[in-house]
Amino acid sequence: MNEKPSNSQSSFVDRVVVPGDVVLDLSSMVNQALKLGGGLRQDCDAISVTKAGILRFSKPNKYWVESSNKRYVPCVEDTVLGIVVDSKPDNFLVDIKGPQLAVLPVLAFEGGTRRNIPKFEIGTLLYLRVVKANSGMNPELSCTDASGKASEFGPLKDGYMFESSTGLARMLLSSPTCPALEELGKRLSFEIAIGLNGRVWVNASTPSTVIVVTNTIMKAEFLTGVQQRILVSKVIEKFQ
């Protein structure tokens, strides 16, 4: 669950907000550095909402509006799950559920050179990082972190990928850890990759574990932290 801010506007956090709502008054937040995420804008001392959703907060002073959409709008540094749809001499074209196909340069890999260009079949699922996202242009992707290392990026083999809303994806990637994921991780052994573009990949040693994890995650989207833990307990009890 998100921790509550200490200022007088905390009543808006974790509640539904709509465009035009003023959720923060900066005049009451003297000498506090503030970081605004998606769905918010500043007008003098007022922070107002630009899209409908739920106002979220994380320490030290970050606010954003979390909404659940099927269409993904790419942002730089987002981690996404993409599907290769075409291969060109200089890049791969990748579907990331955005308005346009994304471009993955053939050299955007750790130690990438013309001598070791990767070969991906159409339909290959990749875990990627968005490095460019300008309006009207195809987003650019990379299979490395900011330091140029492969880290966890690259092809995701085996397992099962399912589509989700962007809201569920952000909940699963929230800090502190999403209660449902935390409880599942304590009781079952599985791998998971979550894309902010609303795609989730799950892999485990048995198909039944993959099914349990997938179904539980999908049911947890609109539950509170306590309800998520109860859900996992009931699911695991039946599974075992």
Backbone as CSV, one residue per row, in Angstrom:
resi,resn,N_x,N_y,N_z,CA_x,CA_y,CA_z,C_x,C_y,C_z
1,MET,0.852,-1.194,0.000,0.000,0.000,0.000,0.887,1.245,0.000
2,ASN,0.406,2.325,-0.620,1.166,3.564,-0.631,1.084,4.250,0.718
3,GLU,2.206,4.833,1.155,2.206,5.562,2.410,1.565,6.924,2.200
4,LYS,0.955,7.440,3.252,0.243,8.712,3.161,1.199,9.891,3.368
5,PRO,0.988,10.988,2.635,1.768,12.197,2.878,1.295,12.863,4.149
6,SER,2.121,13.742,4.686,1.794,14.373,5.958,1.096,15.721,5.794
7,ASN,0.981,16.215,4.529,0.392,17.542,4.358,-1.124,17.481,4.409
8,SER,-1.732,18.634,4.373,-3.178,18.751,4.558,-3.990,18.220,3.384
9,GLN,-3.329,17.916,2.265,-4.049,17.435,1.097,-4.091,15.913,1.026
10,SER,-3.699,15.213,2.077,-3.585,13.760,2.033,-4.913,13.062,1.801
11,SER,-6.024,13.764,2.002,-7.328,13.132,1.820,-7.584,12.749,0.358
12,PHE,-6.844,13.339,-0.585,-7.029,13.000,-1.999,-6.307,11.717,-2.388
13,VAL,-5.273,11.341,-1.656,-4.469,10.177,-2.022,-5.297,8.901,-1.922
14,ASP,-5.129,8.041,-2.946,-5.848,6.765,-3.056,-7.348,6.949,-3.305
15,ARG,-7.726,8.142,-3.761,-9.120,8.378,-4.118,-9.228,8.721,-5.605
16,VAL,-10.417,8.520,-6.152,-10.660,8.835,-7.561,-10.657,10.349,-7.751
17,VAL,-9.915,10.811,-8.756,-9.876,12.235,-9.092,-10.209,12.384,-10.568
18,VAL,-10.675,13.568,-10.952,-11.062,13.832,-12.345,-10.399,15.126,-12.802
19,PRO,-10.282,15.321,-14.123,-9.658,16.542,-14.637,-10.267,17.800,-14.038
20,GLY,-9.397,18.712,-13.592,-9.841,19.962,-12.988,-9.745,19.968,-11.474
21,ASP,-9.699,18.779,-10.848,-9.555,18.723,-9.389,-8.215,19.316,-8.967
22,VAL,-8.229,20.183,-7.964,-6.993,20.710,-7.385,-6.656,19.849,-6.177
23,VAL,-5.558,19.121,-6.258,-5.248,18.129,-5.230,-4.126,18.546,-4.287
24,LEU,-3.373,19.585,-4.668,-2.288,20.045,-3.807,-2.173,21.562,-3.850
25,ASP,-1.881,22.144,-2.700,-1.641,23.584,-2.594,-0.192,23.767,-2.163
26,LEU,0.661,24.206,-3.085,2.095,24.320,-2.807,2.413,25.380,-1.759
27,SER,1.501,26.316,-1.550,1.768,27.350,-0.546,1.828,26.763,0.865
28,SER,1.267,25.564,1.036,1.299,24.914,2.348,2.435,23.903,2.458
29,MET,3.253,23.822,1.389,4.359,22.859,1.373,5.679,23.599,1.223
30,VAL,6.007,24.408,2.201,7.202,25.247,2.155,8.459,24.386,2.231
31,ASN,9.425,24.693,1.347,10.736,24.020,1.330,10.634,22.505,1.133
32,GLN,9.642,22.059,0.374,9.512,20.638,0.072,9.657,20.418,-1.429
33,ALA,10.623,19.574,-1.809,10.799,19.248,-3.219,9.688,18.290,-3.636
34,LEU,9.058,18.602,-4.763,7.905,17.826,-5.206,8.174,17.246,-6.587
35,LYS,7.787,15.988,-6.789,7.929,15.349,-8.095,6.559,14.941,-8.587
36,LEU,6.172,15.459,-9.744,4.863,15.169,-10.309,4.976,14.130,-11.417
37,GLY,4.111,13.120,-11.355,4.059,12.111,-12.389,2.927,12.383,-13.354
38,GLY,2.573,11.379,-14.134,1.538,11.521,-15.139,0.188,11.880,-14.550
39,GLY,-0.569,12.693,-15.303,-1.918,13.056,-14.889,-2.014,14.287,-14.024
40,LEU,-0.883,14.969,-13.775,-0.894,16.167,-12.930,-0.156,17.312,-13.616
41,ARG,-0.573,18.539,-13.306,0.142,19.697,-13.828,0.133,20.802,-12.777
42,GLN,1.126,21.696,-12.881,1.238,22.795,-11.918,0.807,24.104,-12.557
43,ASP,-0.019,24.848,-11.836,-0.450,26.183,-12.252,-0.284,27.088,-11.041
44,CYS,0.827,27.858,-11.038,1.212,28.665,-9.869,1.381,27.743,-8.657
45,ASP,0.613,27.976,-7.593,0.742,27.151,-6.387,-0.230,25.974,-6.354
46,ALA,-0.977,25.778,-7.437,-1.980,24.707,-7.453,-1.541,23.552,-8.346
47,ILE,-1.723,22.341,-7.846,-1.478,21.140,-8.622,-2.841,20.549,-8.971
48,SER,-3.131,20.489,-10.271,-4.442,20.007,-10.699,-4.327,18.736,-11.530
49,VAL,-5.458,18.071,-11.682,-5.532,16.787,-12.365,-5.847,16.995,-13.848
50,THR,-5.184,16.210,-14.715,-5.433,16.318,-16.156,-6.079,15.065,-16.734
51,LYS,-6.148,13.986,-15.962,-6.830,12.780,-16.439,-7.464,12.057,-15.259
52,ALA,-8.553,11.374,-15.521,-9.253,10.659,-14.458,-8.462,9.437,-14.008
53,GLY,-8.536,9.161,-12.722,-7.838,8.004,-12.171,-7.779,8.083,-10.661
54,ILE,-6.796,7.424,-10.081,-6.611,7.424,-8.631,-5.309,8.146,-8.299
55,LEU,-5.376,9.123,-7.408,-4.178,9.855,-7.013,-3.310,8.976,-6.128
56,ARG,-2.044,8.820,-6.510,-1.115,7.993,-5.750,0.022,8.840,-5.192
57,PHE,0.643,8.318,-4.138,1.751,9.022,-3.477,2.811,8.014,-3.060
58,SER,4.078,8.390,-3.200,5.167,7.591,-2.652,6.221,8.537,-2.092
59,LYS,6.893,8.101,-1.053,7.909,8.950,-0.425,9.106,9.129,-1.341
60,PRO,9.788,10.307,-1.267,9.539,11.350,-0.284,8.364,12.275,-0.648
61,ASN,8.236,12.669,-1.906,7.143,13.579,-2.275,6.775,13.426,-3.736
62,LYS,6.440,12.205,-4.150,6.049,11.968,-5.534,4.548,11.698,-5.610
63,TYR,3.892,12.402,-6.522,2.457,12.228,-6.738,2.208,11.919,-8.221
64,TRP,1.229,11.084,-8.487,0.821,10.814,-9.861,-0.601,10.285,-9.870
65,VAL,-1.222,10.340,-11.054,-2.570,9.803,-11.213,-2.462,8.463,-11.922
66,GLU,-2.948,7.448,-11.261,-2.897,6.092,-11.815,-4.231,5.785,-12.478
67,SER,-4.167,5.472,-13.753,-5.396,5.139,-14.478,-5.225,3.799,-15.161
68,SER,-6.319,3.194,-15.492,-6.299,1.871,-16.104,-6.730,1.993,-17.559
69,ASN,-5.759,1.843,-18.475,-6.037,1.986,-19.901,-5.554,0.766,-20.671
70,LYS,-6.201,0.497,-21.785,-5.729,-0.574,-22.651,-4.654,-0.053,-23.594
71,ARG,-4.764,1.206,-24.003,-3.780,1.803,-24.896,-2.632,2.382,-24.077
72,TYR,-1.424,2.026,-24.456,-0.236,2.463,-23.724,0.405,3.661,-24.419
73,VAL,0.785,4.655,-23.633,1.503,5.822,-24.143,2.951,5.729,-23.666
74,PRO,3.906,5.492,-24.569,5.301,5.279,-24.172,5.913,6.485,-23.464
75,CYS,6.732,6.192,-22.442,7.495,7.204,-21.720,8.929,6.707,-21.572
76,VAL,9.875,7.621,-21.647,11.286,7.261,-21.521,11.547,6.577,-20.178
77,GLU,12.340,5.523,-20.219,12.736,4.703,-19.072,11.666,3.695,-18.637
78,ASP,10.535,3.660,-19.329,9.559,2.608,-19.052,10.142,1.259,-19.437
79,THR,9.825,0.232,-18.673,10.159,-1.133,-19.065,8.905,-1.752,-19.666
80,VAL,9.051,-2.392,-20.807,7.894,-2.899,-21.536,8.156,-4.305,-22.061
81,LEU,7.072,-5.004,-22.369,7.156,-6.283,-23.057,6.710,-6.058,-24.492
82,GLY,7.600,-6.359,-25.429,7.301,-6.120,-26.833,7.335,-7.395,-27.645
83,ILE,6.584,-7.404,-28.737,6.527,-8.552,-29.645,7.098,-8.139,-30.998
84,VAL,8.115,-8.872,-31.469,8.742,-8.568,-32.755,7.754,-8.853,-33.885
85,VAL,7.523,-7.833,-34.730,6.579,-8.006,-35.839,7.257,-7.926,-37.208
86,ASP,8.498,-7.424,-37.242,9.212,-7.349,-38.520,10.697,-7.142,-38.247
87,SER,11.512,-7.524,-39.218,12.962,-7.395,-39.094,13.506,-6.630,-40.292
88,LYS,14.294,-5.578,-40.015,14.913,-4.767,-41.057,16.442,-4.869,-40.928
89,PRO,17.178,-4.404,-41.921,18.646,-4.486,-41.830,19.224,-3.774,-40.606
90,ASP,18.607,-2.648,-40.216,19.160,-1.855,-39.117,18.368,-1.936,-37.824
91,ASN,17.173,-2.509,-37.863,16.370,-2.543,-36.645,15.259,-3.589,-36.736
92,PHE,14.646,-3.814,-35.591,13.462,-4.652,-35.510,12.264,-3.738,-35.240
93,LEU,11.130,-4.061,-35.794,9.903,-3.348,-35.480,9.169,-4.153,-34.419
94,VAL,8.764,-3.458,-33.347,8.229,-4.141,-32.169,6.889,-3.540,-31.759
95,ASP,5.931,-4.415,-31.501,4.618,-3.980,-31.007,4.681,-3.861,-29.488
96,ILE,4.455,-2.652,-28.965,4.442,-2.447,-27.512,3.085,-1.913,-27.038
97,LYS,2.047,-2.122,-27.854,0.677,-1.699,-27.529,0.500,-0.187,-27.571
98,GLY,1.412,0.513,-28.193,1.319,1.965,-28.289,0.657,2.392,-29.584
99,PRO,0.529,3.701,-29.808,-0.090,4.224,-31.026,0.689,3.836,-32.285
100,GLN,2.024,3.625,-32.134,2.883,3.289,-33.267,3.788,2.120,-32.893
101,LEU,4.283,1.426,-33.914,5.279,0.392,-33.661,6.553,1.040,-33.147
102,ALA,7.263,0.348,-32.296,8.526,0.846,-31.754,9.692,0.265,-32.551
103,VAL,10.822,0.960,-32.476,12.029,0.557,-33.208,13.082,0.072,-32.214
104,LEU,13.623,-1.109,-32.486,14.718,-1.653,-31.685,15.938,-1.793,-32.584
105,PRO,16.917,-0.866,-32.476,18.113,-0.949,-33.317,18.868,-2.262,-33.088
106,VAL,19.453,-2.809,-34.143,20.163,-4.087,-34.031,21.415,-3.968,-33.170
107,LEU,21.855,-2.731,-32.896,23.036,-2.532,-32.053,22.664,-2.187,-30.607
108,ALA,21.365,-2.168,-30.284,20.925,-1.766,-28.939,20.950,-2.940,-27.964
109,PHE,22.075,-3.648,-27.966,22.294,-4.783,-27.082,23.679,-4.659,-26.472
110,GLU,23.897,-5.293,-25.334,25.214,-5.224,-24.690,26.285,-5.755,-25.643
111,GLY,27.291,-4.926,-25.887,28.375,-5.318,-26.790,27.946,-5.451,-28.231
112,GLY,26.828,-4.801,-28.591,26.283,-4.943,-29.938,27.217,-4.407,-31.014
113,THR,27.491,-5.233,-32.018,28.287,-4.837,-33.186,27.656,-5.463,-34.423
114,ARG,28.121,-5.047,-35.581,27.601,-5.584,-36.833,27.937,-7.080,-37.000
115,ARG,28.907,-7.551,-36.233,29.312,-8.955,-36.359,28.449,-9.897,-35.518
116,ASN,27.758,-9.353,-34.537,26.943,-10.227,-33.676,25.510,-9.720,-33.548
117,ILE,24.913,-9.388,-34.677,23.530,-8.918,-34.692,22.600,-10.069,-34.302
118,PRO,21.724,-9.848,-33.329,20.817,-10.921,-32.904,19.785,-11.231,-33.993
119,LYS,19.280,-12.449,-33.957,18.247,-12.855,-34.902,16.999,-13.259,-34.116
120,PHE,15.933,-12.521,-34.334,14.670,-12.812,-33.648,13.601,-13.164,-34.677
121,GLU,12.910,-14.240,-34.424,11.807,-14.611,-35.295,10.608,-13.708,-35.026
122,ILE,9.735,-13.580,-36.005,8.505,-12.828,-35.809,7.709,-13.495,-34.685
123,GLY,7.245,-12.690,-33.730,6.500,-13.236,-32.599,7.328,-13.397,-31.335
124,THR,8.640,-13.162,-31.432,9.506,-13.269,-30.248,9.109,-12.219,-29.207
125,LEU,9.008,-12.641,-27.960,8.659,-11.733,-26.862,9.938,-11.218,-26.211
126,LEU,10.046,-9.896,-26.068,11.244,-9.275,-25.512,10.896,-8.388,-24.326
127,TYR,11.817,-8.350,-23.356,11.709,-7.411,-22.236,12.648,-6.256,-22.557
128,LEU,12.102,-5.028,-22.619,12.818,-3.896,-23.189,12.705,-2.635,-22.346
129,ARG,13.542,-1.660,-22.706,13.505,-0.349,-22.059,13.257,0.714,-23.124
130,VAL,12.358,1.651,-22.839,12.089,2.751,-23.767,13.167,3.819,-23.584
131,VAL,13.851,4.178,-24.674,14.918,5.184,-24.575,14.554,6.501,-25.273
132,LYS,13.597,6.455,-26.206,13.119,7.678,-26.852,11.613,7.565,-27.039
133,ALA,10.901,8.635,-26.734,9.439,8.627,-26.881,8.960,10.035,-27.198
134,ASN,9.089,10.422,-28.462,8.665,11.748,-28.895,7.355,11.661,-29.652
135,SER,6.486,12.610,-29.422,5.180,12.631,-30.084,5.335,12.651,-31.599
136,GLY,4.598,11.779,-32.266,4.631,11.751,-33.724,5.742,10.917,-34.312
137,MET,6.601,10.336,-33.457,7.714,9.510,-33.932,7.621,8.122,-33.311
138,ASN,8.197,7.147,-34.001,8.219,5.795,-33.452,9.105,5.753,-32.217
139,PRO,8.619,5.201,-31.120,9.454,5.078,-29.921,10.685,4.218,-30.228
140,GLU,11.766,4.489,-29.510,12.981,3.686,-29.671,13.224,2.869,-28.412
141,LEU,13.638,1.631,-28.604,13.826,0.694,-27.501,15.275,0.263,-27.388
142,SER,15.587,-0.364,-26.253,16.921,-0.914,-26.042,16.819,-2.174,-25.202
143,CYS,17.785,-3.075,-25.398,17.869,-4.285,-24.583,19.004,-4.165,-23.571
144,THR,19.286,-2.924,-23.140,20.294,-2.688,-22.104,19.744,-1.696,-21.090
145,ASP,20.396,-1.657,-19.930,20.045,-0.636,-18.950,20.793,0.647,-19.285
146,ALA,20.686,1.649,-18.437,21.294,2.955,-18.724,22.818,2.881,-18.823
147,SER,23.425,1.853,-18.207,24.888,1.719,-18.228,25.369,0.879,-19.408
148,GLY,24.418,0.380,-20.217,24.798,-0.425,-21.369,24.869,-1.916,-21.105
149,LYS,24.499,-2.328,-19.901,24.504,-3.743,-19.550,23.170,-4.391,-19.901
150,ALA,23.221,-5.674,-20.222,22.005,-6.390,-20.598,21.035,-6.496,-19.425
151,SER,21.564,-6.597,-18.200,20.733,-6.782,-17.007,19.716,-7.881,-17.276
152,GLU,18.441,-7.591,-17.028,17.402,-8.606,-17.230,16.738,-8.491,-18.602
153,PHE,17.181,-7.559,-19.427,16.526,-7.314,-20.703,16.890,-8.375,-21.751
154,GLY,15.961,-8.590,-22.678,16.196,-9.557,-23.742,14.998,-10.457,-23.958
155,PRO,15.189,-11.572,-24.711,14.066,-12.458,-25.013,13.559,-13.200,-23.788
156,LEU,12.243,-13.393,-23.738,11.602,-14.167,-22.674,11.143,-15.492,-23.282
157,LYS,11.769,-16.553,-22.870,11.494,-17.859,-23.463,10.542,-18.664,-22.591
158,ASP,9.775,-19.513,-23.254,8.789,-20.358,-22.572,7.791,-19.467,-21.818
159,GLY,7.186,-19.999,-20.759,6.263,-19.210,-19.960,4.997,-18.827,-20.705
160,TYR,4.249,-17.908,-20.101,2.957,-17.475,-20.631,2.836,-15.969,-20.483
161,MET,2.447,-15.293,-21.571,2.259,-13.846,-21.536,0.779,-13.526,-21.657
162,PHE,0.281,-12.629,-20.794,-1.102,-12.193,-20.909,-1.194,-10.675,-20.892
163,GLU,-2.257,-10.170,-21.487,-2.494,-8.736,-21.558,-3.207,-8.265,-20.293
164,SER,-2.850,-7.076,-19.834,-3.501,-6.479,-18.663,-3.730,-5.006,-18.937
165,SER,-4.385,-4.326,-18.027,-4.498,-2.875,-18.128,-3.182,-2.259,-17.669
166,THR,-2.949,-1.006,-18.047,-1.741,-0.324,-17.577,-1.808,-0.097,-16.066
167,GLY,-3.027,0.040,-15.536,-3.195,0.237,-14.095,-2.735,-0.974,-13.309
168,LEU,-3.085,-2.172,-13.786,-2.652,-3.392,-13.111,-1.141,-3.530,-13.181
169,ALA,-0.559,-3.215,-14.333,0.893,-3.306,-14.486,1.601,-2.396,-13.482
170,ARG,1.114,-1.175,-13.333,1.747,-0.248,-12.395,1.572,-0.713,-10.951
171,MET,0.422,-1.311,-10.654,0.204,-1.831,-9.307,1.191,-2.951,-9.003
172,LEU,1.427,-3.814,-9.972,2.346,-4.932,-9.772,3.791,-4.458,-9.590
173,LEU,4.102,-3.301,-10.180,5.464,-2.762,-10.090,5.623,-1.727,-8.979
174,SER,4.580,-1.535,-8.194,4.605,-0.500,-7.162,5.585,-0.823,-6.048
175,SER,5.971,0.199,-5.321,6.837,0.047,-4.152,6.153,0.711,-2.963
176,PRO,6.014,0.026,-1.824,6.465,-1.341,-1.539,5.765,-2.379,-2.411
177,THR,6.278,-3.605,-2.362,5.808,-4.668,-3.244,4.306,-4.887,-3.156
178,CYS,3.705,-5.101,-4.320,2.281,-5.423,-4.400,1.995,-6.618,-3.487
179,PRO,1.023,-6.507,-2.559,0.731,-7.588,-1.603,0.484,-8.944,-2.251
180,ALA,-0.253,-8.960,-3.363,-0.538,-10.233,-4.034,0.749,-10.896,-4.516
181,LEU,1.632,-10.111,-5.143,2.906,-10.661,-5.615,3.781,-11.106,-4.453
182,GLU,3.788,-10.318,-3.395,4.604,-10.654,-2.221,4.166,-11.990,-1.628
183,GLU,2.866,-12.182,-1.474,2.356,-13.419,-0.889,2.577,-14.614,-1.822
184,LEU,2.372,-14.406,-3.105,2.616,-15.489,-4.067,4.078,-15.902,-4.057
185,GLY,4.972,-14.915,-3.963,6.398,-15.198,-3.943,6.849,-15.985,-2.722
186,LYS,6.140,-15.814,-1.613,6.472,-16.554,-0.392,6.063,-18.024,-0.482
187,ARG,5.056,-18.312,-1.304,4.455,-19.642,-1.314,4.732,-20.456,-2.566
188,LEU,5.070,-19.770,-3.665,5.292,-20.472,-4.919,6.599,-20.022,-5.560
189,SER,7.154,-20.876,-6.411,8.379,-20.552,-7.132,8.036,-20.249,-8.588
190,PHE,8.291,-19.026,-9.023,7.974,-18.636,-10.397,8.799,-17.422,-10.805
191,GLU,8.863,-17.183,-12.113,9.502,-15.986,-12.668,8.408,-15.083,-13.220
192,ILE,8.655,-13.790,-13.171,7.663,-12.860,-13.709,8.368,-11.642,-14.296
193,ALA,7.851,-11.160,-15.417,8.320,-9.918,-16.027,7.084,-9.076,-16.318
194,ILE,7.132,-7.817,-15.902,5.960,-6.941,-16.007,6.308,-5.724,-16.847
195,GLY,5.517,-5.478,-17.870,5.722,-4.312,-18.709,4.715,-3.233,-18.364
196,LEU,5.178,-2.002,-18.277,4.269,-0.894,-17.998,3.272,-0.673,-19.133
197,ASN,3.480,-1.357,-20.235,2.550,-1.257,-21.360,1.378,-2.233,-21.235
198,GLY,1.248,-2.888,-20.081,0.112,-3.766,-19.866,0.298,-5.160,-20.415
199,ARG,1.489,-5.711,-20.202,1.763,-7.108,-20.547,2.526,-7.743,-19.390
200,VAL,2.157,-8.967,-19.072,2.794,-9.680,-17.965,3.188,-11.077,-18.440
201,TRP,4.416,-11.482,-18.140,4.926,-12.816,-18.503,5.200,-13.590,-17.230
202,VAL,4.711,-14.816,-17.191,4.901,-15.682,-16.021,5.474,-17.016,-16.482
203,ASN,6.465,-17.514,-15.736,7.055,-18.816,-16.054,7.288,-19.580,-14.752
204,ALA,7.070,-20.883,-14.789,7.265,-21.732,-13.622,7.547,-23.158,-14.086
205,SER,7.900,-24.021,-13.155,8.266,-25.400,-13.505,7.059,-26.239,-13.911
206,THR,5.862,-25.808,-13.499,4.659,-26.556,-13.859,3.597,-25.617,-14.422
207,PRO,2.819,-26.067,-15.400,1.748,-25.240,-15.964,0.719,-24.828,-14.912
208,SER,0.458,-25.683,-13.935,-0.537,-25.359,-12.907,-0.113,-24.146,-12.088
209,THR,1.188,-24.018,-11.812,1.680,-22.853,-11.070,1.504,-21.587,-11.888
210,VAL,1.794,-21.662,-13.184,1.621,-20.513,-14.070,0.167,-20.062,-14.071
211,ILE,-0.750,-21.022,-14.135,-2.185,-20.707,-14.159,-2.621,-20.045,-12.855
212,VAL,-2.152,-20.578,-11.721,-2.519,-20.030,-10.415,-2.023,-18.593,-10.275
213,VAL,-0.764,-18.361,-10.625,-0.188,-17.015,-10.517,-0.917,-16.046,-11.433
214,THR,-1.157,-16.450,-12.675,-1.824,-15.589,-13.648,-3.234,-15.215,-13.200
215,ASN,-4.015,-16.202,-12.821,-5.400,-15.946,-12.412,-5.475,-15.067,-11.163
216,THR,-4.570,-15.308,-10.217,-4.567,-14.528,-8.980,-4.232,-13.068,-9.256
217,ILE,-3.230,-12.837,-10.099,-2.835,-11.473,-10.449,-3.999,-10.728,-11.109
218,MET,-4.674,-11.386,-12.023,-5.764,-10.736,-12.746,-6.950,-10.400,-11.830
219,LYS,-7.157,-11.208,-10.801,-8.261,-10.965,-9.869,-7.920,-9.887,-8.841
220,ALA,-6.639,-9.564,-8.698,-6.197,-8.664,-7.625,-6.265,-7.185,-7.982
221,GLU,-6.545,-6.866,-9.244,-6.406,-5.479,-9.710,-7.185,-4.464,-8.879
222,PHE,-8.416,-4.769,-8.505,-9.250,-3.781,-7.824,-9.447,-4.109,-6.341
223,LEU,-8.546,-4.909,-5.774,-8.640,-5.280,-4.368,-7.677,-4.456,-3.523
224,THR,-8.018,-4.275,-2.256,-7.102,-3.614,-1.323,-5.983,-4.579,-0.964
225,GLY,-4.960,-4.068,-0.280,-3.847,-4.923,0.124,-4.295,-6.099,0.981
226,VAL,-5.176,-5.829,1.934,-5.686,-6.890,2.808,-6.462,-7.918,2.000
227,GLN,-7.305,-7.453,1.097,-8.092,-8.359,0.268,-7.199,-9.208,-0.637
228,GLN,-6.105,-8.627,-1.115,-5.170,-9.382,-1.960,-4.535,-10.528,-1.175
229,ARG,-4.147,-10.264,0.059,-3.524,-11.311,0.883,-4.527,-12.431,1.183
230,ILE,-5.756,-12.068,1.435,-6.804,-13.065,1.684,-7.027,-13.909,0.433
231,LEU,-7.064,-13.245,-0.719,-7.243,-13.949,-1.989,-6.147,-14.987,-2.197
232,VAL,-4.889,-14.584,-1.997,-3.776,-15.510,-2.196,-3.875,-16.703,-1.248
233,SER,-4.215,-16.439,0.000,-4.343,-17.531,0.981,-5.393,-18.548,0.536
234,LYS,-6.530,-18.074,0.046,-7.600,-18.962,-0.392,-7.175,-19.748,-1.644
235,VAL,-6.505,-19.065,-2.569,-6.073,-19.721,-3.806,-5.033,-20.795,-3.517
236,ILE,-4.077,-20.492,-2.668,-3.015,-21.450,-2.340,-3.589,-22.639,-1.589
237,GLU,-4.540,-22.391,-0.716,-5.180,-23.477,0.047,-5.832,-24.477,-0.906
238,LYS,-6.519,-23.974,-1.916,-7.158,-24.859,-2.905,-6.123,-25.550,-3.781
239,PHE,-5.065,-24.810,-4.128,-4.041,-25.330,-5.030,-3.268,-26.479,-4.409
240,GLN,-3.001,-26.377,-3.122,-2.197,-27.393,-2.438,-3.058,-28.567,-1.966
